[in-house]
Amino acid sequence: MSLTAAARTTRSTEHDAPARSPRRQLQPVTSTPRRRKPKLAYALVALAGAMAIGAAQIGLSLAITQDSFLLASLSSQQHDLDLRTDALQEDLTGLSSPQALAAGAASLGMVVAGTPSYLRLSDGAVFGQGTGAGGTSTIDPNGAGAVGNALLQAPIAETTADDAADPAAGQPQQELPPAITDGLPSPTTR
């Protein structure tokens, strides 16, 4: 026998009819199969999970809403503080203006100095006038030539017996502009 004939015989034995599995028998259904009972534990776990998710969403919603009200309250408070800061800054600007400082100095009895005097430290010699300022100031900050300053608070007028007898005293007076003929107060320069 040759090699090819031997190979043919082995192949032919390998490819014989495949082994058949036994055929299933079909039978008509005479009754419905028994249904299994649903497990109550699975249903309770699913219901509890859904309720926990809902409660978490409600809690987060309430927390966010509370924070937004708190933020709105703090923003309103910050706005009020900003307005108060601006008002105090305006008051400070008015009180530190040169006109307010001059009026305050005049009410304390301060006067504008005359010509300056100088001391020479080596021998103690005095150059200049050498006398103190007089009792009256050369500049009147509240005089007719004074320019009105809206940032300054109006001085409180004291009522006297003469004002009480005057019927026009209760009416507000019309504020007039300063007289141009007097000019603005300025120091004398040389």
C-alpha positions as CSV (number, residue, x, y, z in Angstrom):
1,M,0.0,0.0,0.0
2,S,1.3,3.3,-0.8
3,L,1.5,6.4,1.3
4,T,-1.3,8.1,-0.5
5,A,-3.7,5.2,-0.1
6,A,-3.0,5.1,3.6
7,A,-3.7,8.8,3.9
8,R,-7.0,8.3,2.1
9,T,-8.1,5.5,4.4
10,T,-7.5,7.6,7.5
11,R,-9.3,10.6,6.0
12,S,-12.3,8.6,5.0
13,T,-12.7,7.2,8.5
14,E,-12.4,10.7,10.0
15,H,-15.2,12.1,7.8
16,D,-17.7,9.5,8.4
17,A,-21.2,10.7,9.3
18,P,-21.1,13.0,12.4
19,A,-22.4,11.6,15.6
20,R,-26.0,12.6,16.1
21,S,-27.5,13.7,19.3
22,P,-30.8,12.3,20.3
23,R,-33.7,14.4,19.0
24,R,-36.0,16.2,21.4
25,Q,-39.5,15.2,21.6
26,L,-42.0,18.0,21.3
27,Q,-45.0,17.8,23.6
28,P,-48.0,20.0,23.8
29,V,-48.3,22.2,26.9
30,T,-51.1,21.1,29.0
31,S,-50.7,23.5,31.9
32,T,-48.9,26.8,32.6
33,P,-45.6,26.6,34.4
34,R,-45.6,27.6,38.1
35,R,-44.8,31.3,38.6
36,R,-42.1,32.1,41.1
37,K,-43.1,34.6,43.8
38,P,-41.4,38.0,43.5
39,K,-39.0,38.5,46.4
40,L,-40.2,41.2,48.7
41,A,-36.7,42.1,49.8
42,Y,-35.7,43.3,46.3
43,A,-38.8,45.5,46.1
44,L,-38.1,47.0,49.5
45,V,-34.5,47.8,48.6
46,A,-35.5,49.5,45.3
47,L,-38.2,51.5,47.1
48,A,-35.8,52.6,49.9
49,G,-33.2,53.6,47.3
50,A,-35.6,55.7,45.4
51,M,-36.8,57.4,48.6
52,A,-33.2,58.1,49.7
53,I,-32.4,59.7,46.3
54,G,-35.5,61.9,46.6
55,A,-34.6,62.9,50.1
56,A,-31.1,63.8,49.1
57,Q,-32.3,65.9,46.2
58,I,-34.8,67.8,48.5
59,G,-32.0,68.4,51.1
60,L,-29.6,69.7,48.5
61,S,-32.3,72.0,47.0
62,L,-33.0,73.4,50.5
63,A,-29.3,73.9,51.2
64,I,-28.8,75.8,47.9
65,T,-31.9,77.9,48.5
66,Q,-30.8,78.8,52.0
67,D,-27.3,79.8,50.7
68,S,-28.8,82.0,48.0
69,F,-30.9,83.9,50.6
70,L,-27.8,84.2,52.8
71,L,-25.8,85.5,49.8
72,A,-28.6,88.0,49.0
73,S,-28.6,89.2,52.6
74,L,-24.8,89.7,52.7
75,S,-24.9,91.5,49.3
76,S,-27.5,93.9,50.6
77,Q,-25.5,94.5,53.8
78,Q,-22.3,95.1,51.7
79,H,-24.2,97.6,49.5
80,D,-25.4,99.5,52.7
81,L,-21.9,99.5,54.1
82,D,-20.5,100.8,50.7
83,L,-23.1,103.7,50.8
84,R,-22.2,104.5,54.4
85,T,-18.5,104.4,53.5
86,D,-19.1,106.8,50.6
87,A,-21.1,109.2,52.9
88,L,-18.3,109.2,55.5
89,Q,-15.7,109.8,52.9
90,E,-17.6,112.8,51.7
91,D,-17.8,114.1,55.2
92,L,-14.1,113.6,55.7
93,T,-13.4,115.4,52.4
94,G,-15.5,118.3,53.5
95,L,-13.9,118.5,56.9
96,S,-10.4,118.3,55.5
97,S,-11.0,121.0,52.9
98,P,-9.0,124.3,53.3
99,Q,-12.2,126.3,53.9
100,A,-13.2,124.0,56.8
101,L,-9.7,124.1,58.3
102,A,-9.7,128.0,58.0
103,A,-13.1,128.3,59.6
104,G,-12.1,125.9,62.4
105,A,-8.8,127.8,63.0
106,A,-10.7,131.1,63.1
107,S,-13.2,129.8,65.6
108,L,-10.3,128.7,67.8
109,G,-8.9,132.3,67.7
110,M,-6.0,131.5,65.3
111,V,-4.9,134.3,63.0
112,V,-2.8,134.3,59.8
113,A,0.8,135.2,60.6
114,G,2.4,138.2,59.2
115,T,5.8,138.2,57.6
116,P,8.0,135.4,58.8
117,S,10.9,135.8,61.1
118,Y,14.1,133.7,60.9
119,L,16.6,132.8,63.6
120,R,20.3,132.3,62.9
121,L,21.4,129.6,65.2
122,S,25.1,130.4,65.2
123,D,24.7,133.8,67.0
124,G,20.9,133.9,67.8
125,A,20.2,136.9,65.5
126,V,16.6,137.5,64.5
127,F,15.9,138.5,60.9
128,G,12.5,139.8,59.9
129,Q,9.7,141.6,61.8
130,G,10.2,139.7,65.0
131,T,6.8,140.4,66.4
132,G,3.8,138.1,66.9
133,A,0.7,138.1,64.8
134,G,-2.0,140.7,65.6
135,G,-5.3,139.9,67.2
136,T,-7.2,140.0,64.0
137,S,-6.7,137.9,60.9
138,T,-6.3,139.3,57.4
139,I,-8.4,136.6,56.0
140,D,-12.0,135.9,56.9
141,P,-12.9,132.4,55.8
142,N,-16.6,133.0,56.3
143,G,-16.7,136.5,54.8
144,A,-18.6,137.8,51.8
145,G,-16.1,136.6,49.4
146,A,-16.1,133.0,50.6
147,V,-17.1,130.4,48.1
148,G,-19.8,128.0,49.4
149,N,-18.8,124.4,50.0
150,A,-21.5,121.9,49.6
151,L,-19.5,119.3,51.5
152,L,-19.5,121.4,54.7
153,Q,-22.4,121.1,57.1
154,A,-24.3,124.2,57.7
155,P,-23.6,125.6,61.2
156,I,-26.4,125.3,63.6
157,A,-28.0,128.7,64.2
158,E,-28.7,129.5,67.8
159,T,-32.1,131.1,68.4
160,T,-32.2,134.2,70.5
161,A,-35.1,136.4,71.8
162,D,-34.8,138.7,68.8
163,D,-35.2,135.8,66.4
164,A,-38.3,134.6,68.3
165,A,-39.9,138.0,67.9
166,D,-39.2,138.1,64.1
167,P,-42.0,136.3,62.2
168,A,-39.7,135.8,59.1
169,A,-37.1,134.0,61.2
170,G,-38.9,130.7,60.8
171,Q,-38.8,130.8,57.0
172,P,-35.7,129.6,55.3
173,Q,-33.6,132.3,53.8
174,Q,-32.7,132.3,50.2
175,E,-29.0,131.5,49.7
176,L,-27.3,134.2,47.6
177,P,-24.1,133.9,45.7
178,P,-21.1,135.7,47.1
179,A,-20.5,139.3,46.1
180,I,-18.1,139.6,43.2
181,T,-16.9,143.1,44.3
182,D,-15.2,141.7,47.4
183,G,-13.2,139.1,45.5
184,L,-11.9,135.9,46.9
185,P,-9.7,136.0,50.0
186,S,-6.1,135.7,49.2
187,P,-2.9,136.6,51.1
188,T,-0.9,139.7,50.2
189,T,2.1,138.8,48.2
190,R,5.1,141.0,47.2
